[in-house]
Amino acid sequence: MKILLIYAMLIILGLSMVISVDWLTGTPFSQSFNFLTKIFITTTFQELVVIIIFLVLPVIQVAVEAGKKKKKHSR
């Protein structure tokens, strides 16, 4: 679970940095959040698959480690 918390914190910090830089340059909040939709509109299917894999990878890693610990404790 610590790994998921770290990934969530990194995502929040990254988004807050991008939005705060936009805010400091005078860009309204509505346009600051609009960059997310613009990013995904221009991605191809292959890029979208890679993005999804990298977003799901930490969850898979935590699930595998939890399965290993559960199997170890049951022995």
C-alpha atoms as one frame of an Amber mdcrd trajectory, in Angstrom:
protein
   0.000   0.000   0.000   2.919   2.366   0.571   3.813   2.151  -3.107   0.315
   3.192  -4.164   0.400   6.097  -1.725   3.738   7.238  -3.124   2.437   7.060
  -6.709  -0.691   9.003  -5.733   1.410  11.667  -4.024   3.655  11.973  -7.085
   0.635  12.371  -9.356  -0.879  15.029  -7.108   2.423  16.896  -6.807   2.991
  16.792 -10.563  -0.484  18.076 -11.372  -0.248  20.768  -8.719   3.088  21.945
 -10.161   1.663  22.204 -13.662  -1.459  23.993 -12.491   0.453  26.345 -10.192
   2.816  27.358 -12.999  -0.204  28.065 -15.199  -1.777  30.011 -12.345   1.381
  32.088 -11.837   1.450  33.002 -15.535  -2.134  34.237 -15.325  -3.926  31.335
 -16.973  -7.444  30.748 -15.588  -8.136  27.470 -13.745 -10.549  26.293 -16.433
  -7.789  26.446 -19.046  -5.271  24.886 -16.668  -7.429  21.764 -16.296  -8.244
  21.800 -20.005  -4.685  20.687 -20.815  -5.539  17.143 -19.690  -8.223  16.735
 -22.330  -5.964  18.204 -25.010  -3.226  15.712 -24.162  -5.482  12.667 -24.560
  -7.180  13.941 -27.727  -3.866  13.931 -29.609  -2.629  10.508 -28.451  -2.705
   7.502 -30.731  -4.097   4.130 -29.682  -0.616   2.687 -29.100   0.372   5.605
 -26.866  -2.861   5.256 -24.925  -2.158   1.558 -24.314   1.315   2.388 -22.973
  -0.108   5.109 -20.705  -2.725   2.721 -19.320  -0.116   0.007 -18.719   2.121
   2.394 -16.780  -0.832   3.666 -14.748  -1.975   0.133 -13.827   1.517  -1.269
 -13.214   1.823  -0.085  -9.565  -1.564  -1.619  -8.715  -0.522  -4.941 -10.265
   2.787  -4.816  -8.387   1.036  -4.291  -5.046  -1.457  -7.083  -5.779   1.338
  -9.535  -6.636   3.267  -8.669  -3.466   0.120  -9.061  -1.354  -0.482 -12.456
  -2.950   3.065 -13.534  -2.142   2.723 -12.436   1.504  -0.623 -14.203   1.831
   0.814 -17.407   0.385   3.828 -17.165   2.713   1.607 -16.724   5.800  -0.649
 -19.640   4.913   2.233 -22.120   4.951
